[in-house]
Amino acid sequence: MDQLKRTLGLKAAISIVIGSVIGSGIFMKPALMAEQLGSPLLLVSVWIVAGLITLMGALSNAEVASMFPETGGSYVYLKQMYGNAFAFLYGWAAFAVFNTAGVASIAYVFSQYASYFVHLPSFNIATEHAVFFHIPFIGNIYPLENAGIKALTILLVLVFTMVNYISVRFSGALQLLMTALKVAALFLLITGILFSGHGNWSNVVTSSPLKPGGTPLFNAYIAAIAGAFWAYDGWNNITFVGGEINNAQRNIPKSLFIGLLTIITIYSLVNLSYEYVLPIQIMSKSGFVASDAAKAAWGAVGGALIALMVMLSTLGTANGNILSVARVTFAMHEESTWFNWAGKVQPRFKTPGNMDHCTNYYRLI
């Protein structure tokens, strides 16, 4: 029987951790957190504390991953600890809601920022609103709204899906490249703002004169940490591909440790750079804090650079998620007759997939 191959090394594993975590959160969340806290020092501390808590949880998870270095990650662990029924509920929720919706939302953010540079086609308002369906307690959904952005989103998901279908090794190399570019771009952002000369270091230690909404400080701090946790989400994606990582017992824990320490450093420095050019009270009112910070440092060109950076960041995150989350559904085939179709290994590429006709397409190209 064909099996998935262990083709991903430590560098690819680290890139999956970093690439899956750093998306759009660090460009958007700090403004709300600044409003909640009203203190630049507390804001930086939130990112450090949330990162260390995430790291402890990740290393605890890594211990389980070392015991069961198999494809499927959390699904496999839940099956071993709590049984098939509990694991199936997790796997079904992952397939039907949070993994698939997560990939779509990340790709959608990329497409939104792509429209900053390229005009994407759209229907007029009357056509967009001509077709809709209503979801109780949510409202009307208009499928034709922002048609160009949605079409680019679909295309991006399809392209990365095909890349991951044809070669895990190539997808891992692509992930390594995109993560390296993402990290380099973020450090350029940090150094470019901090050495721009357009900020003031007193901003980093000066709290807002306004009280943060009358909320007790402890409650505000917990709320801010919850926002930071959202930006740290995605670290467990590496466990989903545990069956395709060389020396998984060693490389999964190591990739989580190195990857999350790198992310904590980046997140802390990015927030420090925002604070350098934006006083905390201005930062708290910002609609898009990364763009405002870049404009304060570099002028009008800063907005375009941030848009490119968000696109680069979400591009790597989309590929990393598509590479990893499909393995949860793949792992479900052994215990669930509903998912028998998902457990096939493509004989030529040794990847999860049952589209045999893609082999003929690959030979043509």
C-alpha positions in Angstrom: 0.0 0.0 0.0 1.3 3.5 -0.9 2.3 5.6 2.1 3.1 9.3 2.6 6.8 9.9 2.6 8.9 11.7 5.2 10.3 14.4 2.9 10.2 17.5 5.2 13.4 18.4 7.1 13.9 20.8 10.1 14.1 24.0 8.0 10.9 23.2 6.3 9.3 22.4 9.6 10.4 25.7 11.1 9.1 27.5 8.0 5.7 25.8 8.4 5.5 27.0 12.1 6.5 30.6 11.3 4.6 30.7 8.0 1.4 29.3 9.5 1.4 31.7 12.5 2.4 35.1 11.0 -0.5 36.3 8.9 -2.4 39.5 9.1 -2.9 39.7 12.9 0.3 41.6 13.7 -0.7 44.3 11.2 -4.2 44.8 12.6 -4.6 43.7 16.3 -2.2 46.1 18.1 -4.5 49.1 17.6 -7.4 47.4 19.6 -5.0 46.2 22.2 -3.5 49.7 22.6 -7.0 51.0 23.2 -7.6 48.3 25.8 -4.4 48.9 27.7 -3.4 52.5 27.2 0.2 51.7 27.9 3.0 51.0 25.4 5.0 49.0 27.9 2.0 46.8 28.8 1.3 46.3 25.1 4.7 44.9 24.4 4.5 42.8 27.5 1.2 41.2 26.3 2.9 39.9 23.2 5.8 38.5 25.2 3.5 36.9 27.8 1.1 35.5 25.2 4.0 34.1 23.2 5.6 32.4 26.2 2.2 30.8 27.2 1.8 29.7 23.6 5.3 28.3 23.6 4.6 26.3 26.8 1.4 24.9 25.3 3.2 24.1 22.0 6.0 22.2 23.8 3.4 20.2 25.8 1.8 19.4 22.5 5.2 18.5 21.1 5.6 15.8 23.8 2.5 14.1 22.5 3.7 14.6 18.9 6.9 12.8 19.8 4.8 9.8 21.1 2.6 9.7 18.0 4.6 11.2 15.1 1.8 10.5 12.6 -0.1 12.4 10.0 -3.2 14.1 11.4 -1.8 15.9 14.5 -4.6 16.8 17.0 -7.0 14.3 15.4 -4.6 11.4 16.2 -3.9 12.7 19.7 -7.5 13.0 20.6 -8.2 9.6 19.2 -5.5 8.1 21.4 -6.6 10.0 24.5 -10.4 10.2 24.3 -11.5 7.7 21.6 -12.8 7.7 18.1 -16.0 9.7 18.7 -14.3 12.7 20.3 -11.7 12.7 17.6 -14.3 12.4 14.9 -16.1 15.5 16.2 -12.9 17.5 16.0 -12.1 16.2 12.6 -15.5 17.0 11.2 -15.4 20.5 12.7 -12.0 21.0 11.1 -13.2 19.8 7.7 -16.5 21.6 7.8 -15.7 24.9 9.5 -12.4 26.1 11.0 -9.7 24.6 8.8 -11.4 25.2 5.5 -12.8 28.6 6.5 -9.4 29.6 7.8 -7.7 28.9 4.5 -10.4 30.8 2.6 -10.2 33.8 5.0 -6.4 34.0 4.7 -6.5 33.9 0.9 -9.3 36.5 0.9 -7.1 38.9 2.8 -4.4 38.5 0.2 -6.9 39.2 -2.6 -8.2 42.3 -0.8 -4.7 43.8 -0.7 -4.0 42.7 -4.2 -6.8 45.1 -5.3 -4.7 47.9 -3.9 -2.4 47.5 -6.9 -4.6 45.8 -9.5 -8.2 46.6 -10.4 -10.2 43.5 -9.9 -13.5 43.3 -11.8 -16.8 43.6 -9.9 -20.5 43.8 -10.7 -22.6 46.9 -10.2 -24.5 47.2 -6.9 -27.8 46.2 -8.4 -26.3 42.9 -9.8 -24.4 42.2 -6.6 -27.6 42.5 -4.5 -29.8 40.7 -7.0 -28.7 37.2 -5.8 -28.6 36.6 -2.0 -29.6 34.1 0.6 -30.5 34.8 4.2 -29.0 33.2 7.3 -30.9 33.6 10.5 -29.2 35.7 13.2 -26.4 36.6 10.7 -28.1 38.4 7.8 -28.1 38.4 4.0 -25.2 36.9 2.1 -24.4 38.2 -1.4 -22.4 35.7 -3.4 -21.7 38.2 -6.3 -20.4 40.9 -4.0 -16.7 41.6 -4.6 -16.7 39.0 -7.3 -13.1 39.8 -8.5 -11.7 39.5 -5.0 -13.5 36.2 -4.5 -12.4 34.9 -7.8 -8.8 35.6 -7.0 -9.2 34.0 -3.6 -10.5 30.8 -5.3 -7.7 30.8 -7.8 -5.1 31.2 -5.1 -6.5 28.2 -3.1 -6.6 26.1 -6.3 -3.1 26.9 -7.3 -1.6 26.1 -3.9 -3.7 23.0 -3.6 -2.3 21.8 -6.9 1.2 22.6 -5.8 0.8 20.6 -2.6 -0.9 17.8 -4.5 2.0 17.4 -7.0 4.9 17.6 -4.5 5.2 17.9 -0.7 9.0 18.4 -1.1 8.5 21.3 -3.5 5.7 22.8 -1.4 8.0 22.6 1.6 10.7 24.4 -0.3 8.3 27.0 -1.5 7.1 27.5 2.1 10.7 27.9 3.2 11.3 30.6 0.6 8.1 32.5 1.3 8.7 32.4 5.1 12.3 33.6 4.6 11.0 36.5 2.5 8.3 37.2 5.1 10.7 37.3 8.0 13.2 39.5 6.0 10.4 41.9 5.1 9.3 42.2 8.7 12.8 42.9 9.9 13.1 45.6 7.2 9.9 47.1 8.4 11.2 47.1 12.0 14.6 48.6 11.2 13.2 51.0 8.6 10.8 52.5 11.1 13.1 52.5 14.1 15.9 54.1 12.2 13.7 56.5 10.2 14.3 59.4 12.6 10.6 60.2 12.4 9.6 58.9 15.8 10.3 59.5 19.5 11.5 57.0 22.0 9.5 58.7 24.7 6.4 57.2 23.0 7.5 53.8 24.2 7.3 54.7 27.9 4.4 57.3 27.8 1.0 56.0 28.6 -2.2 57.5 27.3 -3.7 60.3 29.4 -7.1 58.8 28.9 -8.2 55.8 30.9 -8.9 52.7 28.7 -12.7 52.8 28.8 -12.9 52.5 32.6 -12.2 48.7 32.4 -10.1 47.3 35.3 -6.5 46.8 34.2 -6.6 43.1 34.9 -9.6 42.6 32.7 -8.1 44.8 29.9 -4.9 42.8 30.1 -6.7 39.5 29.7 -8.7 40.9 26.8 -5.5 42.1 25.1 -3.9 38.7 25.6 -6.8 37.0 24.0 -6.2 39.2 20.9 -2.5 38.2 20.9 -3.4 34.5 21.2 -5.3 34.9 17.9 -2.2 36.3 16.2 -0.2 33.3 17.6 -2.7 30.8 16.3 -1.5 28.2 13.7 1.6 26.8 15.5 -0.1 23.3 15.8 -0.2 23.0 12.0 3.2 21.4 12.1 1.8 18.4 14.0 -0.7 17.7 11.1 2.2 16.8 8.9 4.0 14.7 11.5 4.0 11.7 9.3 5.9 13.5 6.6 8.7 15.0 8.7 12.1 13.4 8.9 13.1 12.4 12.5 9.7 13.8 13.7 10.4 13.0 17.4 13.3 15.5 17.3 12.3 18.0 14.6 8.7 18.8 15.7 9.7 20.0 19.2 12.7 21.8 17.8 10.8 23.5 15.1 8.1 24.7 17.6 10.8 26.0 20.0 12.8 27.9 17.3 9.8 29.0 15.4 7.8 30.4 18.3 10.9 32.2 19.8 11.4 33.8 16.4 7.8 34.9 16.3 7.8 36.3 19.8 10.9 38.4 18.9 9.3 39.6 15.7 6.0 40.5 17.3 7.6 42.4 20.1 9.9 44.4 17.8 7.0 45.2 15.4 4.9 46.6 18.2 7.9 48.5 19.5 8.4 50.1 16.0 4.7 51.1 15.9 5.0 52.8 19.3 8.2 54.6 18.2 6.3 56.6 15.5 2.8 56.6 17.0 1.9 57.7 20.5 -0.3 55.2 22.2 -3.4 57.3 22.1 -3.0 57.8 18.3 -2.2 54.1 17.9 -5.4 53.1 19.7 -7.5 55.1 17.2 -5.8 53.7 14.1 -7.9 51.8 11.6 -4.9 50.0 10.2 -1.9 50.6 12.5 0.8 49.1 10.3 -0.1 51.4 7.5 -0.3 54.5 9.7 3.1 53.6 11.3 4.7 53.1 7.8 3.2 56.4 6.5 4.5 58.2 9.6 8.0 56.8 8.9 8.2 56.9 5.1 5.3 59.0 3.9 2.7 58.0 1.3 4.9 55.1 -0.1 4.5 53.5 3.3 0.9 52.4 2.7 1.9 50.6 -0.5 4.8 48.9 1.2 2.5 47.6 4.0 0.0 46.3 1.4 2.8 44.4 -0.3 4.0 43.1 3.1 0.5 41.9 4.0 0.2 40.1 0.7 3.5 38.4 1.1 2.7 37.4 4.7 -0.8 36.0 3.8 0.6 34.2 0.8 3.0 32.1 2.9 0.3 31.5 5.5 -2.1 30.3 2.9 0.4 27.8 1.5 1.4 26.6 5.0 -2.2 26.0 6.0 -3.2 24.2 2.7 -0.1 22.0 3.2 -0.9 21.0 6.7 -4.7 21.1 7.4 -5.6 18.6 4.6 -3.8 16.0 6.7 -6.5 16.0 9.3 -9.1 14.9 6.8 -6.7 12.4 5.4 -6.1 10.8 8.8 -9.8 10.4 9.4 -10.2 7.7 6.7 -9.0 4.9 9.0 -11.8 5.2 11.5 -14.7 6.8 9.6 -16.4 5.3 6.6 -17.6 8.8 5.8 -14.1 9.7 4.9 -12.9 6.6 3.1 -12.5 8.8 -0.1 -10.0 11.1 1.7 -7.5 8.4 2.7 -5.9 7.7 -0.7 -2.3 8.3 -1.5 -1.5 9.5 -5.0 0.8 6.7 -6.3 3.2 9.0 -8.3 3.4 12.0 -6.0 3.0 10.2 -2.6 0.6 13.0 -1.4 -2.9 12.8 -0.1 -5.2 12.7 -3.2 -7.3 10.6 -5.4 -7.4 12.6 -8.6 -5.6 10.2 -10.8 -6.2 12.2 -13.9 -3.9 14.9 -12.5 -1.0 12.5 -13.1 -1.7 12.7 -16.8 -1.9 16.5 -16.6 1.5 16.6 -14.8 3.1 14.5 -17.5 1.9 16.9 -20.1 3.6 19.8 -18.4 
